[in-house]
Amino acid sequence: MAFTKKNFGGNVGAGSDTAKLFMYKTADTKAATIASGYFNDLADIVKVGDVIIATTDTGTTAKPYIIYVLTNNGTVVTTGFAAVA
């Protein structure tokens, strides 16, 4: 599957000079969601340092991951991640 913008929301911290916090839910796998380039459609929204809490649902349980924006050149968004226990 691919990124679905309607499942993306948030922007906690808007209007400030801090990192923003977003939420995203998908049926995509963890591997697909954390792959750099997955969030390229958001290149005009997210900035370096922003955080996305993504919940992936592989059919058995929902598992959240913290994804952070490492680079954004205006077209390609590179991300890193940390699992949430």
Secondary structure, DSSP 4 states (H G I P E B T S, - for coil): ----GGGEEEEETTTSSS--EEEEEESS-HHHHHSTTTTGGGTTT--TT-EEEEEEE-SS-EEEEEEEEEEE-SS-EEEEEEE--
